[in-house]
Amino acid sequence: MMKGGLGNIMKQAQKMQENLQKAQTEIAAMEIDGEAGGGLVSVTIT
């Protein structure tokens, strides 16, 4: 293994975890609306 290779892998793993947490937070705040049947059926997903 190259010198510093393990350290770089750990940094990448930490960055991926931070990105995943950010994405989970954004998804939790999302609200999606759908409508069908000319407005007879309406759905909101949170």
KOLVOKE-660914 format. One record per atom (N, C-alpha, C): residue number from 1; atom name; x, y, z. Coordinates in Angstrom, 3 decimals. Layout:
<nodes>
NUM;CA;X;Y;Z $
...
</nodes>
This chain:
<nodes>
1;N;0.853;-1.184;0.000 $
1;CA;0.000;0.000;0.000 $
1;C;0.892;1.239;0.000 $
2;N;0.446;2.234;-0.714 $
2;CA;1.233;3.460;-0.818 $
2;C;1.210;4.236;0.494 $
3;N;2.270;4.989;0.710 $
3;CA;2.362;5.809;1.913 $
3;C;1.198;6.800;1.936 $
4;N;0.485;6.861;3.047 $
4;CA;-0.644;7.777;3.175 $
4;C;-1.924;7.230;2.570 $
5;N;-1.878;6.046;2.000 $
5;CA;-3.050;5.461;1.355 $
5;C;-4.197;5.240;2.320 $
6;N;-3.891;4.708;3.482 $
6;CA;-4.937;4.442;4.467 $
6;C;-5.550;5.742;4.970 $
7;N;-4.720;6.741;5.167 $
7;CA;-5.229;8.044;5.603 $
7;C;-6.169;8.650;4.580 $
8;N;-5.808;8.520;3.293 $
8;CA;-6.672;9.043;2.236 $
8;C;-7.996;8.299;2.182 $
9;N;-7.943;6.988;2.362 $
9;CA;-9.172;6.190;2.366 $
9;C;-10.069;6.619;3.518 $
10;N;-9.490;6.852;4.674 $
10;CA;-10.273;7.278;5.839 $
10;C;-10.906;8.649;5.595 $
11;N;-10.156;9.563;4.972 $
11;CA;-10.701;10.887;4.662 $
11;C;-11.856;10.773;3.681 $
12;N;-11.707;9.910;2.674 $
12;CA;-12.773;9.716;1.695 $
12;C;-14.011;9.125;2.356 $
13;N;-13.818;8.162;3.247 $
13;CA;-14.939;7.543;3.947 $
13;C;-15.663;8.572;4.814 $
14;N;-14.917;9.436;5.482 $
14;CA;-15.524;10.466;6.319 $
14;C;-16.315;11.445;5.458 $
15;N;-15.766;11.826;4.307 $
15;CA;-16.450;12.749;3.403 $
15;C;-17.736;12.115;2.863 $
16;N;-17.680;10.836;2.537 $
16;CA;-18.869;10.136;2.058 $
16;C;-19.946;10.104;3.135 $
17;N;-19.552;9.884;4.384 $
17;CA;-20.503;9.853;5.485 $
17;C;-21.151;11.224;5.669 $
18;N;-20.364;12.283;5.564 $
18;CA;-20.907;13.638;5.682 $
18;C;-21.902;13.916;4.558 $
19;N;-21.559;13.498;3.331 $
19;CA;-22.457;13.696;2.194 $
19;C;-23.754;12.918;2.379 $
20;N;-23.662;11.705;2.905 $
20;CA;-24.844;10.888;3.147 $
20;C;-25.745;11.541;4.190 $
21;N;-25.165;12.058;5.261 $
21;CA;-25.956;12.725;6.292 $
21;C;-26.647;13.961;5.729 $
22;N;-25.956;14.707;4.888 $
22;CA;-26.546;15.891;4.260 $
22;C;-27.719;15.489;3.370 $
23;N;-27.534;14.432;2.580 $
23;CA;-28.602;13.962;1.694 $
23;C;-29.803;13.488;2.502 $
24;N;-29.577;12.781;3.598 $
24;CA;-30.675;12.309;4.442 $
24;C;-31.448;13.479;5.032 $
25;N;-30.757;14.528;5.427 $
25;CA;-31.410;15.717;5.974 $
25;C;-32.265;16.387;4.907 $
26;N;-31.723;16.495;3.692 $
26;CA;-32.467;17.115;2.599 $
26;C;-33.704;16.295;2.236 $
27;N;-33.563;14.978;2.197 $
27;CA;-34.693;14.109;1.866 $
27;C;-35.769;14.207;2.942 $
28;N;-35.374;14.286;4.198 $
28;CA;-36.339;14.378;5.298 $
28;C;-37.170;15.650;5.197 $
29;N;-36.619;16.699;4.602 $
29;CA;-37.326;17.973;4.493 $
29;C;-38.177;18.060;3.222 $
30;N;-38.069;17.072;2.340 $
30;CA;-38.791;17.119;1.066 $
30;C;-40.280;16.840;1.246 $
31;N;-41.067;17.441;0.376 $
31;CA;-42.497;17.165;0.308 $
31;C;-42.855;17.042;-1.169 $
32;N;-43.466;15.920;-1.540 $
32;CA;-43.794;15.649;-2.937 $
32;C;-45.304;15.548;-3.070 $
33;N;-45.849;16.288;-4.026 $
33;CA;-47.285;16.277;-4.283 $
33;C;-47.561;15.587;-5.612 $
34;N;-48.660;14.837;-5.651 $
34;CA;-49.101;14.202;-6.889 $
34;C;-50.607;14.335;-7.013 $
35;N;-51.071;14.392;-8.252 $
35;CA;-52.502;14.559;-8.482 $
35;C;-52.905;13.731;-9.693 $
36;N;-54.104;13.143;-9.643 $
36;CA;-54.611;12.346;-10.757 $
36;C;-56.122;12.506;-10.839 $
37;N;-56.669;12.047;-11.936 $
37;CA;-58.125;12.078;-12.096 $
37;C;-58.678;13.485;-12.150 $
38;N;-57.953;14.388;-12.769 $
38;CA;-58.437;15.760;-12.879 $
38;C;-58.596;16.440;-11.533 $
39;N;-57.786;16.058;-10.572 $
39;CA;-57.838;16.675;-9.253 $
39;C;-58.687;15.913;-8.253 $
40;N;-59.289;14.789;-8.689 $
40;CA;-60.115;13.998;-7.773 $
40;C;-59.269;13.256;-6.740 $
41;N;-58.054;12.923;-7.116 $
41;CA;-57.148;12.224;-6.202 $
41;C;-55.891;13.070;-6.035 $
42;N;-55.556;13.381;-4.796 $
42;CA;-54.373;14.175;-4.501 $
42;C;-53.586;13.490;-3.392 $
43;N;-52.269;13.394;-3.587 $
43;CA;-51.409;12.719;-2.618 $
43;C;-50.235;13.625;-2.283 $
44;N;-49.910;13.706;-0.999 $
44;CA;-48.720;14.417;-0.543 $
44;C;-47.857;13.436;0.234 $
45;N;-46.605;13.322;-0.180 $
45;CA;-45.653;12.431;0.494 $
45;C;-44.629;13.296;1.216 $
46;N;-44.452;13.021;2.507 $
46;CA;-43.473;13.770;3.289 $
46;C;-42.398;12.840;3.793 $
</nodes>
